[in-house]
Amino acid sequence: MTTMKKNKNNLQESSQGSYKNKLGGVHTTIIGGRAGKKLVKLVTQHPEVKKVIPTVISVKGIAGGSLTGKILRADARGNLRLLLSEGRSFQEIRLVTTVGTAEEGDRIMDELNEILKTAL
C-alpha cells in the first residue's frame, strides 16, 4: 500500500479530539465559519501534521467569493502553510509537520491538497 493510501486511511480513522490538541498559537479564530473549521480539522487529522497555528486574518481588495483552501510549498524543514480565503478575507495557517526535509513536506503538501480538493 502506498504512503498516500495509508495516510488517507489513517486520516479517516483519526479521532475527532486531535483537532483541539493540535491547535495552537495566539490567534484561534479561523475564517469561513464552520466550513473553515472543517477544512482545518481535515488537515489536522493527517498523521504527519503535528501542530496547526492560525495567523492574523487579513483583507484583500476583491469582494465576494466562497471559501477556498490551498496548501503552499514546504519550507526547508518540511513545514507547510494552509491559505484560506473567503470573500475579502484571507488567513495563513502554519502547519508544523513531523518530517524533516522539504521533499517529505512536498509529499504531504500533495496529499493534503488532494484531500482539500475533494472537500471543496
matplotlib code that plots the C-alpha trace (Angstrom):
import matplotlib.pyplot as plt

x = [0.0, 1.4, 2.1, -0.7, -3.2, -2.0, -2.2, -5.8, -6.8, -5.2, -6.9, -10.3, -9.7, -8.2, -10.1, -12.1, -10.3, -7.0, -8.1, -8.1, -4.9, -3.1, -4.5, -2.0, -0.8, -2.2, -4.9, -7.5, -10.2, -10.4, -12.2, -15.0, -17.1, -18.0, -16.6, -13.2, -13.0, -14.0, -11.1, -8.6, -10.0, -9.3, -5.8, -5.1, -6.2, -3.3, -0.9, 2.2, 0.7, 1.9, 0.6, -1.7, -1.0, -3.6, -2.2, -3.8, -6.8, -6.1, -8.2, -7.6, -9.3, -11.7, -15.2, -17.3, -16.4, -16.6, -14.2, -11.1, -8.1, -4.7, -1.6, 1.5, 5.0, 7.1, 10.0, 13.4, 12.2, 9.1, 6.6, 3.7, 1.2, -2.6, -4.0, -7.7, -9.6, -13.2, -14.6, -12.3, -10.6, -7.7, -5.7, -2.5, -2.4, 1.1, 1.3, 4.1, 4.9, 6.8, 9.0, 12.4, 13.0, 11.4, 10.9, 8.9, 7.0, 6.2, 4.8, 2.5, 1.5, 0.3, -1.6, -3.3, -4.2, -5.8, -7.9, -8.9, -10.0, -12.4, -13.7, -14.3]
y = [0.0, 3.4, 6.0, 8.2, 5.4, 4.6, 8.3, 8.6, 5.5, 6.9, 10.3, 8.7, 6.7, 9.6, 10.7, 14.0, 15.2, 15.6, 19.0, 20.8, 19.1, 20.3, 23.9, 26.4, 29.9, 33.2, 33.5, 30.8, 32.3, 30.6, 32.3, 30.6, 29.7, 26.0, 25.3, 26.8, 24.8, 21.7, 22.2, 22.8, 19.6, 17.6, 18.9, 18.2, 14.6, 13.9, 11.7, 13.8, 17.2, 17.9, 21.4, 24.0, 27.7, 30.2, 33.7, 37.1, 37.4, 40.0, 41.7, 41.9, 44.1, 41.7, 41.5, 38.3, 34.7, 31.4, 29.6, 28.2, 26.4, 25.5, 24.1, 26.1, 24.8, 23.3, 25.1, 23.5, 21.6, 20.2, 22.6, 23.8, 26.7, 26.5, 29.5, 30.0, 32.7, 33.7, 36.8, 39.7, 37.9, 35.6, 33.8, 31.8, 28.8, 27.4, 23.6, 22.0, 18.5, 15.6, 15.3, 17.0, 17.7, 19.8, 16.7, 14.9, 18.2, 18.4, 14.8, 15.8, 19.0, 16.9, 14.6, 17.4, 19.4, 16.2, 15.9, 19.6, 19.2, 16.5, 18.5, 21.7]
z = [0.0, -0.9, 1.7, 0.4, 0.8, 4.3, 5.3, 3.8, 5.8, 9.0, 8.3, 8.2, 11.4, 13.3, 16.4, 16.5, 19.6, 17.7, 16.3, 19.6, 20.7, 17.6, 17.5, 18.9, 18.8, 19.9, 17.2, 17.4, 15.1, 11.7, 8.7, 6.9, 10.0, 10.1, 6.6, 7.5, 10.7, 8.8, 6.4, 9.3, 11.0, 7.9, 7.8, 11.5, 11.1, 8.8, 10.9, 9.9, 10.9, 14.5, 15.1, 13.5, 14.2, 12.8, 12.0, 11.7, 9.3, 6.5, 4.0, 0.2, -2.4, -4.2, -2.7, -2.8, -3.2, -1.5, 0.9, -0.7, 0.8, -0.6, 0.9, 0.0, -0.7, 2.2, 3.8, 4.4, 7.4, 5.8, 7.5, 5.4, 5.1, 4.6, 2.8, 3.5, 1.5, 1.8, 0.1, 1.0, 3.9, 3.9, 6.5, 6.5, 8.9, 9.6, 9.7, 11.7, 10.5, 11.9, 8.7, 8.5, 4.8, 2.1, -0.1, 2.5, 3.1, -0.6, -0.4, 2.5, 0.6, -2.4, -0.1, 1.7, -1.5, -2.8, 0.3, 0.2, -3.5, -2.5, 0.5, -1.5]

ax = plt.figure().add_subplot(projection="3d")
ax.plot(x, y, z, "-o")
ax.set_aspect("equal")
plt.show()
